């Protein structure tokens, strides 16, 4: 994809105030959207709540924060020169390196001049008379724009931790999603970690290297695979860079957005010996996708899935010295992959360290924080620091936080009272000229996010350019098309094992949130064909009009 899209004639008329597009968020999605819109000759501005750009990677600075997609894939593909000039230091990039990359991109394409940091979108409302979105910030500034694009991220709003008595705790309270920017020294301290999702699993081994004691409070044991992270040798990077165009094309045609072999066998078609060898090869290679795509039915057949789950359970038993701790760490309540699996660097072996212990909250429920630590039904665990790795209001939380008001005074929270409904994960009926990047109903969190972000940004900007070219001032998802897509997403999900887990994919981690499968599990490749077909049809399923 060229670095600067074909320019369209200057659009007319723009909204009062001169903006064609107001973008909410300045992470991977918002920044690429600014670049893309600028190349189309459109006037755009991005609002960013953080004091700096980077989105998820600006906020998530907890110890061990690392992406679970390899660095050579977790990067933009829209500019071949950018691909060649940037060099990564590790196989799996850490938070600081990813943020450094994002900042490099922003500077390279002069994007910061169109970003307003420390600026949160507090309210947004559709003005049907003027056919614009009116947005008010937390500082009281008002903007008007023809289009509103929510590039707010899928994991950007921490959910309420659900721990009683936090206000009584006398020590430091730290949330992995809002970590301090200054270094947090745990040397010699007693640290309580609540939560064993990805952030908790990544943080525990690093904290344990310095702390005197680490007590991990686990609600649900999770599957975690070894990252086998390592430095990237220059010749290894050069080999990928020489074939980057082919590599990126394969990523776009992959179900996950990460190139790799496509399994054509069931796990139940091969011998136990062959299956074990395949799983061991994936385990030793490290990373998330090798194990998940070892066989073609791990996400759809419970018996096939059990073969992979049992292999991982055996590795946990090997890694953890204490049998009781190993058993408590062993996931048995959900099929492998139906909750987001983690990749780790020494999580299980961290429990072999002196001073590191696990508290199974299913055996002894959490009572809450106390002035000097954390209490369960069995007693109190002293702590100097409390680390909350309690997750996010995934995929919808950042959208409902702004709670845009569409046609007829309908607010998004009300429209989504029974679960999010969006056409293709891109637009919501009743909310004209508003788009969501990697919204509910798109592959998003089941994919390499950068691949999905680029696809959405290019598709949305193409639709906006097409509307301007036709003289249309209003673009809206058709309610009937939206209903069909939402039903399709749930139908595809129902054919998988995903609904068997109480996961954040289902909204189950947030009390009161409707239980609806949020991402589209049909694959990046299938989804891309759908969107390409919609665009080729003249945007069937969308209404383009002058009013």
C-alpha positions, 0 to 999 in steps of 0.5 A: 500500500503506498505511503500517501493515498490518491488525493481526491478533490477538496471536499465541500462543504466541510463542517462548521469549524473546518474539520472533515474528520474528528478522530478519537484516539492517537494510538496505532489506529488514530495515527494511521488514520490521520496520515491516510486522511491527510493524503486524501486532502481531508482536514482531520484532528485527533483527540488523545486522553493521554499526555502522549501518543501511543494509545495502549502502549502509552498506558501499559507500562507495567513490568514485563509489558510485551506484545504477543505478536512478533515485532516484525509483524506488529508494525505498519505495512503501509510504507515500504521505506518505513519497514526498511528503516526501522530495526527491532531489538527483540523477537517480541517487542516490549512496551518501551520499544513499541512506544518508541516505534509509534513515536518514530512514525508520528515524527516521520510523517509529522502527525503530532501537529494534528493531535491534541493530547491531554484531551478527552472526548467527554461528549459527542452528539449528531446534529442532523440539521447541519449534518455534523458531529459536535464533540465537547472535550473534558476541558470544554473545547467544542469541535464540529466535524462531518465525520467522527471516527472512534479509534479508541482501542479494544483494551483501553479502559480498565474495568473497576477492580471489584476489590472492596476496601481499596481506600483503606489500604495504606500502601501503594495501589497500582493498576497495570493499565494505568502504571506510573511513568516513573520507575516503581521499585519493588526491592525488598517489598511485599507485593500482592498481585490480583489477577492472572490475565495477560498483564498479571502473568507478564508482571509476576516474574519481573516483580518477583526478581526484586520483591521480598514476597509476591502473593498472587491472587488467582480467580481463574487459572489461565493457559499460558505459553512460553514466549521464548523471547530473544534478541533479534539478530540483524541478519534475521531481520534482513531476511524478513525485510528482503521479502516484506512485501510477500510477507505482508500479503500473506499476513493479510490473507491469514485467518489471524493476520500473522503468516504461517502454515494453515493446518489441514488435519484434525488433532484426532486424525493423527497418532498420539505420538505425532500430535505430541511431537507437533505440540512440543515443536510449537511449545519450544518455538514459543508464541501464541499462534503456533499452538493455536493453529497446530490442527484445524479443529482446536477451536471447534471440537472439544475432544481435539481441543482437549489434546492441546489443553492436556499437553499444556497442563503437563508442561505446567506440572513439569515446570512447578515444583510444588504439586498443589501449586501446579494443580491450582495453576492448571486451567480446567474450567475452559477449553484452550484458547477460549479465553485469551491465552497468554505468552510468558517469560518464566511465569510458572517457574516464578512460583518455585522462588522463595517468597512467591506463593499462589492464593486460589480464590476459588478455594478461599474467596477474596474478602477485600483489601485491609490497611495492611494487605489483602484478606480472603475467607481464610485470613489476611496476607500482608502487603506493602504494594497492591498490583491490580491486574484486573483487566479491561472493559474490552472492545466497548468500554471506550466507546460507551465512555464517550456515549455518543448521541445519534439520531433522535437522541439515542445514546450508544449505551442505550442502543447497546443495552442488550449487547453491542450491535454494529455493522461489520464492526465499522458503523452503528445504525442510528449513528450517521457518519460515525465509524469504529476502528476494530469495533465489536463484530470485527476480528480485532482482538482475535487477530494481529491488531495492526493488520486489522487496524490498517484494513479498517483505516483504509476501508473507512477512509475509502468510504469517506472519500467515495461519499465526498466524491458522490456529494453525499453528506451522510453515511449510515449503516442500514439496520437490516444489514446490521442485523444480518451481520450481528446474527452472522457473528453470533452464528459463527461464534456458536459453531466454536468453543468460544462461548464455553468460557466466561471470558472478556470476549463474551463481556463476562468479566464486567458485572452487568455487561451483556453476554455477547461474543464481541469479536468476529471469529471467522478470520481476517482473510474471510472478513477482508473478502466481505469488506472488499465485496461491500466496497466493490458493490458501491457500499451495499449495506450503507446508506449514502445520502445528501441529508 
